[in-house]
Amino acid sequence: MTWRAPEIDRSHEPYVADERTMLEGWLDYHRDTLLFKCAGLTAEQLRTASVEPSTLTLLGLVRHMADVERWWFRIRAAGEDVPGLYDGDEDPDADLNAVADADPAETFATFRAEIEAARKAVAGLSLDHTFRRHRQDGRGDEMNVRWVYVHMIEEYARHNGHADLIRERIDGVTGD
């Protein structure tokens, strides 16, 4: 039997809520939207690049967002000492690029696990909790958990636009 990305019932953002609930609701909506764009596709379809010269794929986007969840919520905001998921010396964008041999079922499970780990990592942190982001050039920026939520919503929104176009190329499916 051919593996296919699971179907998903997308959560919808709240219309009236406190700030954190609103941020989490919008983030969950965008997380689900990425999975919604992948639903029903085979491993081969998930590895299909958008259009030359781009190598961007839906599988690469799921891997990338799992890594970004870990990076911003766990490593940066919560200060956990865990490695990146797909770090590679030979390719700093291996999360997006190294999909030829990637196992989609494992990738989707990792994505879900990283979302849960991200939730737990910041559950006890105030939106005003600050941390320093250290840059390779030695500079650093003070940031807060609120910024991470807003950034993650933006990151998903941008990549979900990419996912729309890739999905339409694969099988003509369009929609929100």
Phi and psi restraints in degrees (value plus and minus 20) as a CYANA .aco file:
   2 THR   PHI    -100.2   -60.2
   2 THR   PSI     110.6   150.6
   3 TRP   PHI     -90.7   -50.7
   3 TRP   PSI     120.0   160.0
   4 ARG   PHI    -153.3  -113.3
   4 ARG   PSI     126.2   166.2
   5 ALA   PHI     -79.6   -39.6
   5 ALA   PSI     115.7   155.7
   6 PRO   PHI     -86.5   -46.5
   6 PRO   PSI     130.0   170.0
   7 GLU   PHI     -89.0   -49.0
   7 GLU   PSI     137.3   177.3
   8 ILE   PHI    -162.5  -122.5
   8 ILE   PSI     119.7   159.7
   9 ASP   PHI    -116.5   -76.5
   9 ASP   PSI      88.1   128.1
  10 ARG   PHI     -89.0   -49.0
  10 ARG   PSI     117.6   157.6
  11 SER   PHI     -96.7   -56.7
  11 SER   PSI     132.5   172.5
  12 HIS   PHI    -132.1   -92.1
  12 HIS   PSI     126.6   166.6
  13 GLU   PHI     -84.8   -44.8
  13 GLU   PSI     130.4   170.4
  14 PRO   PHI     -94.1   -54.1
  14 PRO   PSI     129.9   169.9
  15 TYR   PHI    -113.5   -73.5
  15 TYR   PSI     -46.8    -6.8
  16 VAL   PHI    -158.2  -118.2
  16 VAL   PSI     102.1   142.1
  17 ALA   PHI    -189.0  -149.0
  17 ALA   PSI     146.4   186.4
  18 ASP   PHI     -90.8   -50.8
  18 ASP   PSI     149.7   189.7
  19 GLU   PHI     -77.6   -37.6
  19 GLU   PSI     -69.2   -29.2
  20 ARG   PHI     -85.3   -45.3
  20 ARG   PSI     -62.7   -22.7
  21 THR   PHI     -81.7   -41.7
  21 THR   PSI     -59.4   -19.4
  22 MET   PHI     -84.2   -44.2
  22 MET   PSI     -67.4   -27.4
  23 LEU   PHI     -82.2   -42.2
  23 LEU   PSI     -65.8   -25.8
  24 GLU   PHI     -84.8   -44.8
  24 GLU   PSI     -58.2   -18.2
  25 GLY   PHI     -84.1   -44.1
  25 GLY   PSI     -65.2   -25.2
  26 TRP   PHI     -86.2   -46.2
  26 TRP   PSI     -58.9   -18.9
  27 LEU   PHI     -84.4   -44.4
  27 LEU   PSI     -64.8   -24.8
  28 ASP   PHI     -81.4   -41.4
  28 ASP   PSI     -59.3   -19.3
  29 TYR   PHI     -78.9   -38.9
  29 TYR   PSI     -64.8   -24.8
  30 HIS   PHI     -92.0   -52.0
  30 HIS   PSI     -55.2   -15.2
  31 ARG   PHI     -79.4   -39.4
  31 ARG   PSI     -68.3   -28.3
  32 ASP   PHI     -84.7   -44.7
  32 ASP   PSI     -54.8   -14.8
  33 THR   PHI     -82.1   -42.1
  33 THR   PSI     -60.6   -20.6
  34 LEU   PHI     -80.5   -40.5
  34 LEU   PSI     -65.5   -25.5
  35 LEU   PHI     -86.3   -46.3
  35 LEU   PSI     -55.8   -15.8
  36 PHE   PHI     -80.5   -40.5
  36 PHE   PSI     -58.5   -18.5
  37 LYS   PHI     -87.9   -47.9
  37 LYS   PSI     -41.6    -1.6
  38 CYS   PHI    -115.5   -75.5
  38 CYS   PSI     -36.6     3.4
  39 ALA   PHI     -73.6   -33.6
  39 ALA   PSI     112.0   152.0
  40 GLY   PHI      63.5   103.5
  40 GLY   PSI     -26.5    13.5
  41 LEU   PHI    -104.2   -64.2
  41 LEU   PSI     129.7   169.7
  42 THR   PHI    -101.0   -61.0
  42 THR   PSI     149.5   189.5
  43 ALA   PHI     -77.7   -37.7
  43 ALA   PSI     -62.9   -22.9
  44 GLU   PHI     -82.6   -42.6
  44 GLU   PSI     -62.8   -22.8
  45 GLN   PHI     -85.5   -45.5
  45 GLN   PSI     -59.0   -19.0
  46 LEU   PHI     -84.8   -44.8
  46 LEU   PSI     -43.5    -3.5
  47 ARG   PHI    -111.5   -71.5
  47 ARG   PSI     -19.9    20.1
  48 THR   PHI     -94.5   -54.5
  48 THR   PSI     103.7   143.7
  49 ALA   PHI     -93.3   -53.3
  49 ALA   PSI     135.2   175.2
  50 SER   PHI     -81.1   -41.1
  50 SER   PSI     -91.5   -51.5
  51 VAL   PHI    -182.8  -142.8
  51 VAL   PSI     120.5   160.5
  52 GLU   PHI     -78.9   -38.9
  52 GLU   PSI     124.7   164.7
  53 PRO   PHI    -107.7   -67.7
  53 PRO   PSI     -17.0    23.0
  54 SER   PHI     -85.5   -45.5
  54 SER   PSI     124.9   164.9
  55 THR   PHI    -129.9   -89.9
  55 THR   PSI      -8.2    31.8
  56 LEU   PHI     -86.0   -46.0
  56 LEU   PSI     110.1   150.1
  57 THR   PHI    -150.6  -110.6
  57 THR   PSI     142.6   182.6
  58 LEU   PHI     -84.7   -44.7
  58 LEU   PSI     -60.1   -20.1
  59 LEU   PHI     -82.6   -42.6
  59 LEU   PSI     -61.3   -21.3
  60 GLY   PHI     -81.8   -41.8
  60 GLY   PSI     -59.2   -19.2
  61 LEU   PHI     -85.2   -45.2
  61 LEU   PSI     -60.1   -20.1
  62 VAL   PHI     -84.7   -44.7
  62 VAL   PSI     -63.4   -23.4
  63 ARG   PHI     -81.6   -41.6
  63 ARG   PSI     -64.9   -24.9
  64 HIS   PHI     -80.3   -40.3
  64 HIS   PSI     -66.5   -26.5
  65 MET   PHI     -89.8   -49.8
  65 MET   PSI     -50.8   -10.8
  66 ALA   PHI     -82.2   -42.2
  66 ALA   PSI     -64.0   -24.0
  67 ASP   PHI     -85.9   -45.9
  67 ASP   PSI     -60.7   -20.7
  68 VAL   PHI     -87.1   -47.1
  68 VAL   PSI     -58.9   -18.9
  69 GLU   PHI     -76.1   -36.1
  69 GLU   PSI     -69.0   -29.0
  70 ARG   PHI     -81.8   -41.8
  70 ARG   PSI     -67.4   -27.4
  71 TRP   PHI     -79.7   -39.7
  71 TRP   PSI     -72.7   -32.7
  72 TRP   PHI    -101.2   -61.2
  72 TRP   PSI     -63.0   -23.0
  73 PHE   PHI    -101.7   -61.7
  73 PHE   PSI     -67.9   -27.9
  74 ARG   PHI    -105.1   -65.1
  74 ARG   PSI     -72.9   -32.9
  75 ILE   PHI     -94.1   -54.1
  75 ILE   PSI     -70.5   -30.5
  76 ARG   PHI     -99.5   -59.5
  76 ARG   PSI     -86.1   -46.1
  77 ALA   PHI     -84.6   -44.6
  77 ALA   PSI     -66.1   -26.1
  78 ALA   PHI    -111.9   -71.9
  78 ALA   PSI     -31.3     8.7
  79 GLY   PHI      51.7    91.7
  79 GLY   PSI       4.0    44.0
  80 GLU   PHI     -90.1   -50.1
  80 GLU   PSI     124.1   164.1
  81 ASP   PHI    -116.4   -76.4
  81 ASP   PSI      57.9    97.9
  82 VAL   PHI    -149.2  -109.2
  82 VAL   PSI     128.0   168.0
  83 PRO   PHI     -96.3   -56.3
  83 PRO   PSI     143.4   183.4
  84 GLY   PHI     -85.1   -45.1
  84 GLY   PSI     137.9   177.9
  85 LEU   PHI     -92.9   -52.9
  85 LEU   PSI     -60.8   -20.8
  86 TYR   PHI    -146.2  -106.2
  86 TYR   PSI       6.0    46.0
  87 ASP   PHI     -79.5   -39.5
  87 ASP   PSI     117.2   157.2
  88 GLY   PHI    -169.3  -129.3
  88 GLY   PSI     114.9   154.9
  89 ASP   PHI     -85.3   -45.3
  89 ASP   PSI     -56.3   -16.3
  90 GLU   PHI     -97.5   -57.5
  90 GLU   PSI     -44.1    -4.1
  91 ASP   PHI    -166.4  -126.4
  91 ASP   PSI      83.7   123.7
  92 PRO   PHI     -87.5   -47.5
  92 PRO   PSI     -33.8     6.2
  93 ASP   PHI    -129.2   -89.2
  93 ASP   PSI      14.5    54.5
  94 ALA   PHI     -80.9   -40.9
  94 ALA   PSI     -49.1    -9.1
  95 ASP   PHI     -77.8   -37.8
  95 ASP   PSI     -59.7   -19.7
  96 LEU   PHI    -106.4   -66.4
  96 LEU   PSI     -52.7   -12.7
  97 ASN   PHI    -115.9   -75.9
  97 ASN   PSI     -54.1   -14.1
  98 ALA   PHI    -109.5   -69.5
  98 ALA   PSI      42.1    82.1
  99 VAL   PHI    -123.3   -83.3
  99 VAL   PSI     -29.6    10.4
 100 ALA   PHI     -76.7   -36.7
 100 ALA   PSI     -60.7   -20.7
 101 ASP   PHI    -128.7   -88.7
 101 ASP   PSI     -13.5    26.5
 102 ALA   PHI     -91.3   -51.3
 102 ALA   PSI     119.3   159.3
 103 ASP   PHI    -107.1   -67.1
 103 ASP   PSI      92.3   132.3
 104 PRO   PHI     -79.5   -39.5
 104 PRO   PSI     -61.6   -21.6
 105 ALA   PHI     -80.7   -40.7
 105 ALA   PSI     -63.0   -23.0
 106 GLU   PHI     -85.9   -45.9
 106 GLU   PSI     -60.6   -20.6
 107 THR   PHI     -80.8   -40.8
 107 THR   PSI     -65.5   -25.5
 108 PHE   PHI     -85.9   -45.9
 108 PHE   PSI     -58.4   -18.4
 109 ALA   PHI     -85.6   -45.6
 109 ALA   PSI     -60.4   -20.4
 110 THR   PHI     -83.8   -43.8
 110 THR   PSI     -63.4   -23.4
 111 PHE   PHI     -77.2   -37.2
 111 PHE   PSI     -70.2   -30.2
 112 ARG   PHI     -81.1   -41.1
 112 ARG   PSI     -62.6   -22.6
 113 ALA   PHI     -84.2   -44.2
 113 ALA   PSI     -59.0   -19.0
 114 GLU   PHI     -88.2   -48.2
 114 GLU   PSI     -55.0   -15.0
 115 ILE   PHI     -82.8   -42.8
 115 ILE   PSI     -65.8   -25.8
 116 GLU   PHI     -85.1   -45.1
 116 GLU   PSI     -61.2   -21.2
 117 ALA   PHI     -84.5   -44.5
 117 ALA   PSI     -57.9   -17.9
 118 ALA   PHI     -84.6   -44.6
 118 ALA   PSI     -64.2   -24.2
 119 ARG   PHI     -76.7   -36.7
 119 ARG   PSI     -68.7   -28.7
 120 LYS   PHI     -84.9   -44.9
 120 LYS   PSI     -58.3   -18.3
 121 ALA   PHI     -81.9   -41.9
 121 ALA   PSI     -56.2   -16.2
 122 VAL   PHI    -129.0   -89.0
 122 VAL   PSI     -18.2    21.8
 123 ALA   PHI     -76.0   -36.0
 123 ALA   PSI     -58.2   -18.2
 124 GLY   PHI    -113.0   -73.0
 124 GLY   PSI     -17.0    23.0
 125 LEU   PHI    -118.3   -78.3
 125 LEU   PSI     115.8   155.8
 126 SER   PHI     -87.5   -47.5
 126 SER   PSI     133.4   173.4
 127 LEU   PHI     -80.8   -40.8
 127 LEU   PSI     -43.7    -3.7
 128 ASP   PHI    -107.7   -67.7
 128 ASP   PSI     -23.8    16.2
 129 HIS   PHI     -78.8   -38.8
 129 HIS   PSI     108.4   148.4
 130 THR   PHI    -127.8   -87.8
 130 THR   PSI     137.5   177.5
 131 PHE   PHI    -171.9  -131.9
 131 PHE   PSI     145.6   185.6
 132 ARG   PHI    -126.6   -86.6
 132 ARG   PSI     113.6   153.6
 133 ARG   PHI    -117.3   -77.3
 133 ARG   PSI     100.1   140.1
 134 HIS   PHI    -115.0   -75.0
 134 HIS   PSI     112.3   152.3
 135 ARG   PHI    -118.7   -78.7
 135 ARG   PSI     140.0   180.0
 136 GLN   PHI     -83.3   -43.3
 136 GLN   PSI     -47.3    -7.3
 137 ASP   PHI    -103.1   -63.1
 137 ASP   PSI     -15.0    25.0
 138 GLY   PHI      74.9   114.9
 138 GLY   PSI     -37.0     3.0
 139 ARG   PHI     -93.6   -53.6
 139 ARG   PSI     146.4   186.4
 140 GLY   PHI    -168.5  -128.5
 140 GLY   PSI     137.4   177.4
 141 ASP   PHI    -147.8  -107.8
 141 ASP   PSI     118.5   158.5
 142 GLU   PHI    -106.2   -66.2
 142 GLU   PSI     112.0   152.0
 143 MET   PHI    -155.5  -115.5
 143 MET   PSI     145.6   185.6
 144 ASN   PHI    -147.0  -107.0
 144 ASN   PSI     150.0   190.0
 145 VAL   PHI     -82.5   -42.5
 145 VAL   PSI     -54.2   -14.2
 146 ARG   PHI     -76.2   -36.2
 146 ARG   PSI     -66.1   -26.1
 147 TRP   PHI     -77.6   -37.6
 147 TRP   PSI     -60.9   -20.9
 148 VAL   PHI     -81.8   -41.8
 148 VAL   PSI     -65.8   -25.8
 149 TYR   PHI     -79.3   -39.3
 149 TYR   PSI     -68.1   -28.1
 150 VAL   PHI     -82.7   -42.7
 150 VAL   PSI     -63.5   -23.5
 151 HIS   PHI     -81.6   -41.6
 151 HIS   PSI     -63.4   -23.4
 152 MET   PHI     -85.4   -45.4
 152 MET   PSI     -57.9   -17.9
 153 ILE   PHI     -81.7   -41.7
 153 ILE   PSI     -63.9   -23.9
 154 GLU   PHI     -83.6   -43.6
 154 GLU   PSI     -62.6   -22.6
 155 GLU   PHI     -82.2   -42.2
 155 GLU   PSI     -67.3   -27.3
 156 TYR   PHI     -83.9   -43.9
 156 TYR   PSI     -64.3   -24.3
 157 ALA   PHI     -78.0   -38.0
 157 ALA   PSI     -64.2   -24.2
 158 ARG   PHI     -83.2   -43.2
 158 ARG   PSI     -68.6   -28.6
 159 HIS   PHI     -91.8   -51.8
 159 HIS   PSI     -48.0    -8.0
 160 ASN   PHI     -87.6   -47.6
 160 ASN   PSI     -49.4    -9.4
 161 GLY   PHI     -84.1   -44.1
 161 GLY   PSI     -62.3   -22.3
 162 HIS   PHI     -81.1   -41.1
 162 HIS   PSI     -64.7   -24.7
 163 ALA   PHI     -80.2   -40.2
 163 ALA   PSI     -58.2   -18.2
 164 ASP   PHI     -75.3   -35.3
 164 ASP   PSI     -69.3   -29.3
 165 LEU   PHI     -88.3   -48.3
 165 LEU   PSI     -60.1   -20.1
 166 ILE   PHI     -84.7   -44.7
 166 ILE   PSI     -65.4   -25.4
 167 ARG   PHI     -81.9   -41.9
 167 ARG   PSI     -62.0   -22.0
 168 GLU   PHI     -81.8   -41.8
 168 GLU   PSI     -58.0   -18.0
 169 ARG   PHI     -86.1   -46.1
 169 ARG   PSI     -57.0   -17.0
 170 ILE   PHI     -88.0   -48.0
 170 ILE   PSI     -72.2   -32.2
 171 ASP   PHI    -161.5  -121.5
 171 ASP   PSI      -8.9    31.1
 172 GLY   PHI      61.7   101.7
 172 GLY   PSI     -21.1    18.9
 173 VAL   PHI     -92.0   -52.0
 173 VAL   PSI     109.4   149.4
 174 THR   PHI    -147.5  -107.5
 174 THR   PSI     151.6   191.6
 175 GLY   PHI     115.0   155.0
 175 GLY   PSI     158.3   198.3
